[in-house]
Amino acid sequence: MMMVSSFIISLTIMAVMVMAMMGLVMRGTGVLPHGRLGVLIILPMLGAIIIYGVIGSPEFSDQPLSMRTEELQIKAEIEAEREQIIAQRLAAAEAYTMANPGDITAMLILAEAAAAAKEYEIEIAALEAVIALTNNSTVRAMLAEAMTRQADGIVTEAAAALLRQTMAENPEDWRAPYLYALYASQKGNDEQAILIWQDLAKRVKTSENGQQMLDLINDQLRDMARKSGRDEQTYIITP
């Protein structure tokens, strides 16, 4: 029913605009008297404007402006609620960590909550505290990832040093080689990046939980293929 209604409305708008255009053409040929012409042109144009104002914009099909305003308001409210929940989680994690100093699990939860809130300084501080207590190579890779987020996706030299240490200590870690390949790519070492990503892809594709990581790696390899002008099938690793 909505499709039929939208189709009829579209035809109505088109008909009104065609009438206006016909009036302009007929004025140029002298078919109509000047006074009647003004009415013939102005009224259809006003009608078209009114209909368009009710129906809407080319960016939003089949919805009146009032409905679109309501939809945008609902989306804004949902986003505000989401941000409020994230902020509440971060505040609770901070309070718990302060009340339980030295609790590694609390620090990791704080780091996760800070990452969701894009409070990267808090995330980095929490991960550094965990590393100071555990010297854990996986957490070092997590710290490198947090530093990369803080730098708007750029793998810094400090982050790269952490990644190299993690890869040396824990070859099974996936995060470290993935990010280090990104570092190599950002430095212009595309061939090195491709080799690292492909090697990692071959390892993760045999893992039970490796599909998501494989998809991420193949996205990077597709970018490398586009960059070099080569067929992506020569780069990506299939499951």
C-alpha positions as a Markdown table, in Angstrom:
| # | Residue | x | y | z |
|---|---|---|---|---|
| 1 | Met | 0.0 | 0.0 | 0.0 |
| 2 | Met | 2.9 | 2.3 | 0.9 |
| 3 | Met | 4.5 | 1.7 | -2.5 |
| 4 | Val | 1.3 | 2.5 | -4.4 |
| 5 | Ser | 0.8 | 5.7 | -2.4 |
| 6 | Ser | 4.4 | 6.8 | -3.0 |
| 7 | Phe | 4.0 | 6.1 | -6.7 |
| 8 | Ile | 0.8 | 8.1 | -7.0 |
| 9 | Ile | 2.4 | 11.0 | -5.1 |
| 10 | Ser | 5.4 | 10.9 | -7.3 |
| 11 | Leu | 3.2 | 11.0 | -10.4 |
| 12 | Thr | 1.3 | 14.0 | -8.9 |
| 13 | Ile | 4.5 | 16.0 | -8.3 |
| 14 | Met | 5.7 | 15.2 | -11.9 |
| 15 | Ala | 2.3 | 16.2 | -13.3 |
| 16 | Val | 2.3 | 19.5 | -11.5 |
| 17 | Met | 5.9 | 20.3 | -12.6 |
| 18 | Val | 5.1 | 19.4 | -16.2 |
| 19 | Met | 2.1 | 21.7 | -16.2 |
| 20 | Ala | 4.3 | 24.5 | -15.0 |
| 21 | Met | 6.9 | 23.8 | -17.7 |
| 22 | Met | 4.1 | 23.7 | -20.3 |
| 23 | Gly | 3.0 | 27.1 | -19.2 |
| 24 | Leu | 6.5 | 28.5 | -19.8 |
| 25 | Val | 6.6 | 27.0 | -23.2 |
| 26 | Met | 3.2 | 28.2 | -24.2 |
| 27 | Arg | 4.1 | 31.7 | -23.0 |
| 28 | Gly | 7.0 | 31.7 | -25.3 |
| 29 | Thr | 4.8 | 30.8 | -28.3 |
| 30 | Gly | 2.1 | 33.3 | -27.4 |
| 31 | Val | -0.6 | 30.6 | -27.1 |
| 32 | Leu | -2.0 | 32.0 | -23.8 |
| 33 | Pro | -2.9 | 35.5 | -22.8 |
| 34 | His | -0.4 | 37.0 | -20.4 |
| 35 | Gly | -2.8 | 37.2 | -17.4 |
| 36 | Arg | -3.9 | 33.6 | -17.5 |
| 37 | Leu | -0.4 | 32.5 | -18.0 |
| 38 | Gly | 0.7 | 33.9 | -14.6 |
| 39 | Val | -2.0 | 31.9 | -12.8 |
| 40 | Leu | -1.2 | 28.7 | -14.8 |
| 41 | Ile | 2.5 | 28.9 | -13.9 |
| 42 | Ile | 2.4 | 30.1 | -10.3 |
| 43 | Leu | -0.4 | 27.8 | -9.0 |
| 44 | Pro | 1.2 | 24.5 | -10.2 |
| 45 | Met | 4.6 | 25.6 | -8.9 |
| 46 | Leu | 3.1 | 26.5 | -5.5 |
| 47 | Gly | 1.4 | 23.1 | -5.5 |
| 48 | Ala | 4.6 | 21.4 | -6.2 |
| 49 | Ile | 6.4 | 23.2 | -3.4 |
| 50 | Ile | 3.6 | 22.3 | -0.9 |
| 51 | Ile | 3.6 | 18.7 | -2.0 |
| 52 | Tyr | 7.4 | 18.5 | -1.8 |
| 53 | Gly | 7.4 | 20.1 | 1.7 |
| 54 | Val | 5.0 | 17.4 | 2.9 |
| 55 | Ile | 6.6 | 14.5 | 1.2 |
| 56 | Gly | 10.2 | 15.4 | 1.8 |
| 57 | Ser | 13.7 | 15.4 | 0.3 |
| 58 | Pro | 15.5 | 13.2 | -2.2 |
| 59 | Glu | 17.7 | 12.0 | 0.6 |
| 60 | Phe | 14.7 | 10.4 | 2.3 |
| 61 | Ser | 12.3 | 8.4 | 0.2 |
| 62 | Asp | 8.7 | 7.6 | 1.2 |
| 63 | Gln | 8.6 | 9.5 | 4.5 |
| 64 | Pro | 7.1 | 12.8 | 5.4 |
| 65 | Leu | 9.3 | 15.4 | 7.1 |
| 66 | Ser | 7.5 | 14.9 | 10.4 |
| 67 | Met | 8.3 | 11.2 | 10.4 |
| 68 | Arg | 11.9 | 11.8 | 9.5 |
| 69 | Thr | 12.3 | 14.3 | 12.3 |
| 70 | Glu | 10.9 | 11.8 | 14.7 |
| 71 | Glu | 13.2 | 9.1 | 13.4 |
| 72 | Leu | 16.3 | 11.3 | 13.8 |
| 73 | Gln | 15.2 | 12.2 | 17.3 |
| 74 | Ile | 14.8 | 8.6 | 18.3 |
| 75 | Lys | 18.3 | 7.8 | 16.9 |
| 76 | Ala | 19.7 | 10.7 | 18.9 |
| 77 | Glu | 18.1 | 9.5 | 22.0 |
| 78 | Ile | 19.4 | 6.0 | 21.5 |
| 79 | Glu | 22.9 | 7.3 | 21.0 |
| 80 | Ala | 22.7 | 9.5 | 24.1 |
| 81 | Glu | 21.6 | 6.5 | 26.1 |
| 82 | Arg | 24.4 | 4.4 | 24.7 |
| 83 | Glu | 26.9 | 7.1 | 25.6 |
| 84 | Gln | 25.4 | 7.4 | 29.1 |
| 85 | Ile | 25.8 | 3.6 | 29.7 |
| 86 | Ile | 29.4 | 3.7 | 28.5 |
| 87 | Ala | 30.2 | 6.6 | 30.8 |
| 88 | Gln | 28.5 | 4.8 | 33.7 |
| 89 | Arg | 30.5 | 1.6 | 33.1 |
| 90 | Leu | 33.7 | 3.6 | 33.0 |
| 91 | Ala | 32.9 | 5.4 | 36.3 |
| 92 | Ala | 32.0 | 2.1 | 38.0 |
| 93 | Ala | 35.2 | 0.5 | 36.7 |
| 94 | Glu | 37.3 | 3.4 | 38.0 |
| 95 | Ala | 35.6 | 3.3 | 41.4 |
| 96 | Tyr | 36.1 | -0.4 | 41.7 |
| 97 | Thr | 39.8 | -0.2 | 40.7 |
| 98 | Met | 40.4 | 2.5 | 43.2 |
| 99 | Ala | 38.8 | 0.4 | 45.9 |
| 100 | Asn | 40.8 | -2.7 | 44.9 |
| 101 | Pro | 44.3 | -1.6 | 44.1 |
| 102 | Gly | 46.4 | -4.3 | 42.6 |
| 103 | Asp | 43.4 | -6.2 | 41.3 |
| 104 | Ile | 44.5 | -7.2 | 37.7 |
| 105 | Thr | 41.1 | -8.2 | 36.6 |
| 106 | Ala | 39.7 | -4.8 | 37.7 |
| 107 | Met | 42.4 | -3.0 | 35.8 |
| 108 | Leu | 41.7 | -5.0 | 32.6 |
| 109 | Ile | 38.0 | -4.2 | 33.0 |
| 110 | Leu | 38.9 | -0.5 | 33.4 |
| 111 | Ala | 41.0 | -0.6 | 30.3 |
| 112 | Glu | 38.1 | -2.1 | 28.3 |
| 113 | Ala | 35.6 | 0.4 | 29.6 |
| 114 | Ala | 38.0 | 3.3 | 28.9 |
| 115 | Ala | 38.5 | 2.0 | 25.3 |
| 116 | Ala | 34.7 | 2.0 | 24.8 |
| 117 | Ala | 34.5 | 5.5 | 26.1 |
| 118 | Lys | 37.5 | 6.6 | 23.9 |
| 119 | Glu | 39.4 | 7.6 | 27.1 |
| 120 | Tyr | 42.7 | 6.3 | 25.8 |
| 121 | Glu | 44.9 | 7.8 | 28.4 |
| 122 | Ile | 42.9 | 5.9 | 31.1 |
| 123 | Glu | 43.1 | 2.8 | 29.0 |
| 124 | Ile | 46.8 | 3.1 | 28.5 |
| 125 | Ala | 47.5 | 3.8 | 32.2 |
| 126 | Ala | 45.5 | 0.7 | 33.2 |
| 127 | Leu | 47.3 | -1.6 | 30.8 |
| 128 | Glu | 50.7 | -0.2 | 31.9 |
| 129 | Ala | 49.8 | -0.9 | 35.5 |
| 130 | Val | 48.9 | -4.5 | 34.5 |
| 131 | Ile | 52.2 | -4.9 | 32.7 |
| 132 | Ala | 54.1 | -3.6 | 35.6 |
| 133 | Leu | 52.6 | -6.3 | 37.8 |
| 134 | Thr | 52.6 | -9.2 | 35.3 |
| 135 | Asn | 55.1 | -8.5 | 32.5 |
| 136 | Asn | 52.5 | -10.2 | 30.2 |
| 137 | Ser | 53.3 | -10.2 | 26.5 |
| 138 | Thr | 49.6 | -10.3 | 25.5 |
| 139 | Val | 48.9 | -7.2 | 27.5 |
| 140 | Arg | 51.9 | -5.5 | 25.9 |
| 141 | Ala | 50.2 | -6.1 | 22.5 |
| 142 | Met | 47.0 | -4.7 | 24.0 |
| 143 | Leu | 48.9 | -1.6 | 25.1 |
| 144 | Ala | 50.3 | -1.2 | 21.6 |
| 145 | Glu | 46.8 | -1.4 | 20.2 |
| 146 | Ala | 45.6 | 1.3 | 22.7 |
| 147 | Met | 48.5 | 3.5 | 21.7 |
| 148 | Thr | 47.6 | 3.1 | 18.1 |
| 149 | Arg | 44.0 | 4.1 | 18.8 |
| 150 | Gln | 45.2 | 7.1 | 20.6 |
| 151 | Ala | 47.3 | 8.1 | 17.6 |
| 152 | Asp | 44.2 | 7.9 | 15.3 |
| 153 | Gly | 45.3 | 4.5 | 13.8 |
| 154 | Ile | 49.0 | 5.3 | 13.4 |
| 155 | Val | 51.3 | 2.6 | 14.8 |
| 156 | Thr | 53.9 | 4.7 | 16.7 |
| 157 | Glu | 57.5 | 3.7 | 17.2 |
| 158 | Ala | 56.8 | 3.0 | 20.8 |
| 159 | Ala | 53.9 | 0.8 | 19.9 |
| 160 | Ala | 56.1 | -1.0 | 17.3 |
| 161 | Ala | 58.7 | -1.7 | 20.0 |
| 162 | Leu | 56.1 | -3.4 | 22.2 |
| 163 | Leu | 54.8 | -5.4 | 19.2 |
| 164 | Arg | 58.3 | -6.7 | 18.4 |
| 165 | Gln | 58.8 | -7.8 | 22.0 |
| 166 | Thr | 55.5 | -9.6 | 22.0 |
| 167 | Met | 56.2 | -11.4 | 18.8 |
| 168 | Ala | 59.5 | -12.5 | 20.1 |
| 169 | Glu | 58.1 | -13.8 | 23.4 |
| 170 | Asn | 54.7 | -15.1 | 22.2 |
| 171 | Pro | 54.6 | -16.1 | 18.5 |
| 172 | Glu | 51.0 | -17.4 | 19.0 |
| 173 | Asp | 49.7 | -13.9 | 19.7 |
| 174 | Trp | 47.6 | -12.6 | 16.7 |
| 175 | Arg | 47.3 | -9.0 | 17.7 |
| 176 | Ala | 51.0 | -8.2 | 17.6 |
| 177 | Pro | 51.8 | -9.4 | 14.0 |
| 178 | Tyr | 48.6 | -7.9 | 12.6 |
| 179 | Leu | 49.5 | -4.5 | 14.0 |
| 180 | Tyr | 53.1 | -4.8 | 13.2 |
| 181 | Ala | 52.2 | -5.5 | 9.5 |
| 182 | Leu | 50.1 | -2.3 | 9.7 |
| 183 | Tyr | 53.2 | -0.5 | 11.0 |
| 184 | Ala | 55.3 | -1.8 | 8.1 |
| 185 | Ser | 52.7 | -0.7 | 5.6 |
| 186 | Gln | 52.5 | 2.8 | 7.1 |
| 187 | Lys | 56.3 | 3.0 | 6.8 |
| 188 | Gly | 56.0 | 2.1 | 3.1 |
| 189 | Asn | 57.3 | -1.5 | 3.5 |
| 190 | Asp | 54.3 | -3.0 | 1.7 |
| 191 | Glu | 56.0 | -6.3 | 0.8 |
| 192 | Gln | 56.9 | -6.9 | 4.4 |
| 193 | Ala | 53.4 | -6.1 | 5.5 |
| 194 | Ile | 51.9 | -8.5 | 2.9 |
| 195 | Leu | 54.2 | -11.3 | 4.0 |
| 196 | Ile | 53.4 | -10.8 | 7.7 |
| 197 | Trp | 49.6 | -10.7 | 7.0 |
| 198 | Gln | 49.6 | -13.7 | 4.7 |
| 199 | Asp | 51.7 | -15.7 | 7.2 |
| 200 | Leu | 49.2 | -14.8 | 10.0 |
| 201 | Ala | 46.2 | -15.5 | 7.8 |
| 202 | Lys | 47.5 | -19.0 | 7.1 |
| 203 | Arg | 47.8 | -19.6 | 10.9 |
| 204 | Val | 44.5 | -18.2 | 11.9 |
| 205 | Lys | 42.4 | -19.9 | 9.2 |
| 206 | Thr | 42.9 | -23.3 | 10.8 |
| 207 | Ser | 41.8 | -22.0 | 14.2 |
| 208 | Glu | 38.3 | -22.6 | 15.4 |
| 209 | Asn | 37.8 | -18.9 | 16.3 |
| 210 | Gly | 40.0 | -17.4 | 13.6 |
| 211 | Gln | 37.4 | -16.3 | 11.0 |
| 212 | Gln | 37.0 | -12.8 | 12.2 |
| 213 | Met | 40.8 | -12.2 | 12.3 |
| 214 | Leu | 41.1 | -13.8 | 8.8 |
| 215 | Asp | 38.4 | -11.3 | 7.5 |
| 216 | Leu | 40.4 | -8.4 | 9.0 |
| 217 | Ile | 43.6 | -9.6 | 7.4 |
| 218 | Asn | 42.1 | -10.2 | 4.0 |
| 219 | Asp | 40.6 | -6.7 | 4.1 |
| 220 | Gln | 44.1 | -5.3 | 4.6 |
| 221 | Leu | 45.4 | -7.6 | 1.8 |
| 222 | Arg | 42.7 | -6.3 | -0.6 |
| 223 | Asp | 43.8 | -2.8 | 0.2 |
| 224 | Met | 47.4 | -3.8 | -0.7 |
| 225 | Ala | 46.1 | -5.4 | -4.0 |
| 226 | Arg | 44.3 | -2.2 | -4.9 |
| 227 | Lys | 47.3 | -0.1 | -4.0 |
| 228 | Ser | 49.6 | -2.2 | -6.3 |
| 229 | Gly | 47.0 | -2.6 | -9.0 |
| 230 | Arg | 47.1 | -6.4 | -8.8 |
| 231 | Asp | 44.3 | -9.0 | -8.6 |
| 232 | Glu | 43.2 | -9.4 | -5.0 |
| 233 | Gln | 43.1 | -13.1 | -5.4 |
| 234 | Thr | 46.9 | -13.2 | -5.6 |
| 235 | Tyr | 47.0 | -11.7 | -2.1 |
| 236 | Ile | 44.1 | -12.9 | 0.0 |
| 237 | Ile | 44.1 | -16.2 | 1.9 |
| 238 | Thr | 40.9 | -18.2 | 1.5 |
| 239 | Pro | 39.5 | -20.3 | 4.4 |
